[in-house]
Amino acid sequence: MKIKENKIESWDLVIKSKSGWFNLNLKEIYLYRDLIYLLIKRDFTTFYKQTILGPLWYVIQPLVNTLVFTVIFGKVAQISTDGTPPFIFYMAGTVAWGYFATCLTLTSNTFVTNASIFGRVYFPRITVPISQVVISLFQFLIQFIIFLCFLFYFLFKGADIQLNNLVLILPLILLQMAILGLGVGILISSLTAKYRDLTFAMTFGVQLWMFATPVVYPLSIVPQEYRMLAALNPMTSIIELFRKSFLGTSSIEIVHIIISIIITVILFVIGLILFSRIEKDFMDTV
C-alpha cells in the first residue's frame, strides 16, 4: 500500500533483488503461510483428480512393496530380520523410507515443474518445496496408521516385538527426514535447473540409495568394520532408529545417530545456499 504524507512516500512491502549466496527470510515465509496451504491443496487435488482409487494408492504402495520384499528377501534370500516377523520388519522400513523418498522426489523438481509460476509472480520460492514436504507427511500418516494396525496384530499374536518409550521421539525422526529430504531435494532441484539430465537419474538414484540403506536388511548383518561407513548415509540411523522405537531391535549406536544429524544439517545448509543462489537467475536457464 502506498501512503503519501507531506510529500513523503512509503510502502508497507518492498521487493528488492537479492544479492549474496544466502538470503533465507523466515519472516517472509511466515507471511506467505496461506500460499503454502493453497499449494498443498493444489498438489493434492491435481494428483488425485483423475484417479480411480485416490488416496488408497497411499495404502496399496507400501503393502505391495512389503509383500514383494517379504517374498524375495525374506523367503527366497532368507535375509535375517533380527528375530522380527519379516512382514512387519519390511513394512517398518518401507513406511519410513517412503516419506523421505517422496519428499526428495517432489522437491527435486521444484524449479522445472513450477517454472511457469515462478516467471509470472513473486513469492518466496522455498514455499513450494516446503508445501511438498508437508503433503508428503499426509501420505506418511496414512501409511503409518496401516503400519500400526499390522504392528498391533503381530503383538496380539505374541510376536517378539518390543514397543518402547523411543516411540515418543517419532516427531524428531520425522523432522530429520523432512529436513534431509528438503535439503537434498532443493540441492538437486538447483542443479536440474541447468542440467536437465539429472531429472532422469533421480529415480535410479533413489533406488540405489534405498539399497544402500537398511530398508530390506538390518544393520546387524553389516560387518562391524563397515558400520561406520554405513553411518555416513544419514538415512541408515533414521531407519534403524524407527525400527528400534517400534520393533525393539536394532544395532544402532549413539555415534551413528550423531553422525547422521551432522550430515543432515550440512546437506540442508548446502541445499539452502545453492537454492538461494540459483533462484535469482534460474529463469535464464530453465
N, C-alpha and C positions, 0 to 999 in steps of 0.2 A: 504494500500500500504506500502510495506516495503522499507525503504530508508537506504542505508548504506554509511556513510561518515566518513572517519577517524576511521574505525572500531567501530563506534557508530551506533547502530541500533535503529530506532524509527518507530512508527506506527501512522497512522492518526486516527485509531479507535481501542480501546482496550475494549474487552468484559470481564468483571470480574463477579465473583459470587457475589450475593447481600447479604448483611447482615443487620440485624436490621428489624424492623417491617414496616417501611415506606420508599419506595425507588422509588418515582414517579419522573421521569426526563422529564420535559416538553419539553426541547430542543430535547431530543431523540424522543419524539412523533412527533415533528415538522419535524424532519429529515425523519421520516417514513410516511409522509403525502401521498406520492404516493401509499404506501401499503394500506392505508385507502381507497383510491379511488378504487383500484383493488378489495378490499374486498367488497366494496359496489356494484361494477359491478358484482362480482361473485355471491353474495347473490341474487341480483335482477334477474339475468339471470337464476340461478338454480331454484329459486322459481316458475318462470313462464314459464320455458322451455317447459313443457308438460301440460300446462293448455289450456283450450278452450277459456275462457274469458279474461285471462291475468289480467292486471291492473284493469279491470272492476270489479273485486272482491272487490276492494277498495271502489267502489261506491255502490255495492249491499249490502255489510255488514251493513253499517250504516243505509241504507234505510229500510232494513228488521228489524233491531233492533228497529228503531224508530217506525215503524208501529206496531210491537208487543207491545212495551211499551205504545203507544197511545191507543191501544185497551184494554190491560189488566189494566194498571194503570190509564189511562185517562177515558175510557168509563165504565169499569167494577168496578174497585175500586174507581173511581172518586176522585183521589188524587188531591189536589189543585196544580195549576201551577202559582199561584200569578197573575192571570189575563192574562197570556200569552197564546196564542194558544198552546194547548198540543203538536201538531206535532213539531213545531219549538222549543218548550221548551225541549222536549226529544231529538231532534236532536242535540241541543247545548251540552247537557250533554254527549250524545253518542260520538260525534266527539272529544270532549276534552278528555274524558276518554279513548277513543280508542288509542290516541297517547301514553299516559302513559302506558296503559296495553300492547301495542305492544313492547315498549322499555323494560319494565320489563320482559316480556316473552322471548324475544330474548336474552337479556343479561344474563338471569338466567341460560342459558345452555352453557355459553361460554367455560368452561373447558371440559365438556363432549363431546360436538359436534365438538370441534376443537383439541381433544387430539392427533390425528394422525399428525396434522401440528405442534403443539407445541413440539412434540417429535423429530422432524427432523431438524428444523432450528430455529435460534434465531431471535427474533424481539420483540419489546415491546408488551406484551400480552394485555395490555389495549387498543391497537389499534383495536382489534376485537370488544369489546363491543361499542367502540366509533363509529365504522362503522355501527353497528346495530342501534344505536340511530339516526344516520344521515339518513339511509334508511327508518327508521320509519317516519322521517319527511316528506319524499316524499309522503308516504301514507296519512299523515295528510293533506298535502297541497291539494291533490286531493279531500279528503272528505270535507275540509274547503271550497273549491270552490263550491261544491254541497250545502253545508250549506248556503253560501252567496246567491246562486240562490233562494233557498226557503225563505231566510230572506227578500230579496227584493220583492219577490212575495207577502208575507204577508204584507209588508209595503205598497205596491201598493194597496192591498185590504183594507187598512185602519185599520189593526190590531193595538192593543195597544202595540206597540214596540217602545222603546226609545233608538235609537242608539246614543251613546255619545262619548265624547273625550277619554274615557278609552280604546277605541279600539287601541289607539296608544301604549298601554303597552302590546299588544299581544306578541311581541318578548320576553318580560320579563316573561310572563306566560309560553311560550313555553320553555324558558331556565330553569325555575324552574322545569317544568315537566320532561325535559330531564335529569337534574341533579338528581332529585328524582328517576326516572326510572333507570338511570345508577347506582346510589348508591345502591339502594335496589337490583337491578339485579345482580351486581357483588358480593354483600354480599351473596345472595342466591347461586350464582354460586360457590363461595368459599366453601360453606357448602355442596353442592351437589357433589363436588369433592370427598368427603369422605362418605357422607350419601346419597346414590342414591335415597332412597325412597322419599326424598324431591321433586324430579322431578315430581312424581305422584301427590303430594299435591299442586303443583303450580297452576294448572287450578282451582281447588276448592278454593284455597286461593285468587286468583284474583277475582273470582265471589263474595266471601264473602266481599272482600274489596270494590267492586263496590257497593254492597247494604249498606255498612257502609258509603258510600259517597253519597251526594245528587245529584245522577245522574237521578233517576226516581222520585225524590221528592225534593221540595225546602227546604232550611234550615229553613224557616219560620214556618214549621209545627213541628219542633223540639222544645219541651218546653224550655223556657228561661234558666231554671236551668241546662239543659243538653247541651247547645250550646258550652260552654267552653270545655266540654268533647269531643264534636264532632269536635272542632277545633284542637284537638290533632292529628286528622287524617289530614296530610298536604294536601291531595287532596280535602278536603272539601272547603278550601279557594280558591284553584285553580279553581275548577268547578264553584263556586259561583261568583268568580271574572270574569270568562269568560262570564257567563250569564249577569252579571252586565254590562259588556262592550258592548255586542251586543243586549241584550234584555231590559236592563234598570231596571230589577227587581232583588233584592237580599237583604238578611238580613245580609250580611257580615259586620263585623266591623274591624277597623284597627288593633285591638289587635289580632283578629283571623289570619289576614294576617302575622303579626309579628311572631306569634307562628308557623305558617306554614313554614315560611322561616327558622327559627331557627332549627326546627326539620328536615327540608330538608337538611340543611348543616350538621347537626350531623350524619344523616344516610349516607350521601355521604362520609364523612370523615371516618366513621367506615367501610363502604364498601371498600374504597380505602386501608385502613390499612390491613384489612383481606385479600383482593385480593393480595396485595403486599406480604403478609406473605405466603399465600398458593401457589402462583405461583413458589416459589423456589423449592418445592419438590412435586408438585401435581402429577408428572408422577409416583411417587411411590404408589399413592393411586388410580388414575383413572384406 
